[in-house]
Amino acid sequence: MTYIAEIDIMTRAEILDPQGKAVKLGLHNLNMDTIDNVRIGKHVRLSVEADSEAQARETVDAACRQLLANLIMEDYTFTLHTAETVDA
């Protein structure tokens, strides 16, 4: 079965986020002063073939830990959907 993983990777809260800070300043320059604490991250969408949802979760988790996220500076979360659910 084909599963679709939606992965969000964000810099940990204790790590400075220069991109987020720049976006926040830009928003404030546009008089959007009510916006605060802007953080910039990555969103990855991938498909994985697996016999079960548990196996797909293991594969996606391994991909995140070994390649997609820098675990020293970033945290990640993901959700899985079957390909039929996403295409519908």
N, C-alpha and C positions, 0 to 999 in steps of 0.2 A: 504494500500500500504506500501511496505517496503522502507525506506529511509536509505542511508548510510551517516553517518556524519564523516567527516575528521576534527579532532579538533587539533589545535596547541596551546600549552600552553607554554608561555615564561615568564621568570623572568622579571619584569619591569626594564627598562633601568637604573633607579636610584639605583637599588639593586645590590650589588656586586655579581658576579658569579664566585665562586672559581673553578668550573669545567671548565668553559670557559677559565679562566686564565691558568689553568694547560694544557689544550689542546693547547692554543696559545703558551705557552712556549715549549711544545713538538714539535709543528710544526716549531718553530724558531730553535730548536735544529736539525731539519732535513733540515735546510737551506731554509725554506719556509718563508723568512722574509717579503714577500709582503702580508702575511695574517695578518689581524688585527681584533680587536673587535669580538672575538669569544664568542658566547653565546650558552649555552646548554639548551634545553627545552624538552618538551614531545610531542609526537604525539599519539593521541588516535583515533582509528577507531571503530565505533559501528554502529549497525543497530537498527532502531526504527520503530515500526509499528504505522502508523498514517493515519487518514482519509484525511489529506491535508498536503501540504508542510508547511503551517503556523503552524499547530498543531505540526508537527515534529520539526520545529524551536523552538517553545516554550519549547518542551520537552528537546531538546538538550541544550538549553540555561539554563534551570533550572538545568540540570545535571551538567553543568559546574559551575554555580554559587554556587550550594549547596554541591558539592562533588569533582569534578575533579580539579578545580583550587582554589588556595588560593588567594582570591581577594586582600588581603593585600599586597602580594608580586608578584602576577602573573597577566598577561593579557592573554586573550584567543581570538581566532578567529576560525570560523568553516565554512565549506561548506557542502552542502547537495547534494546528487545525488540519483536518484532512483536506486534501486537494479539492474534493467535491464541495466541501463547505465553503471554501474561499471562492471557487469559480461560480457558485450559484448566485 
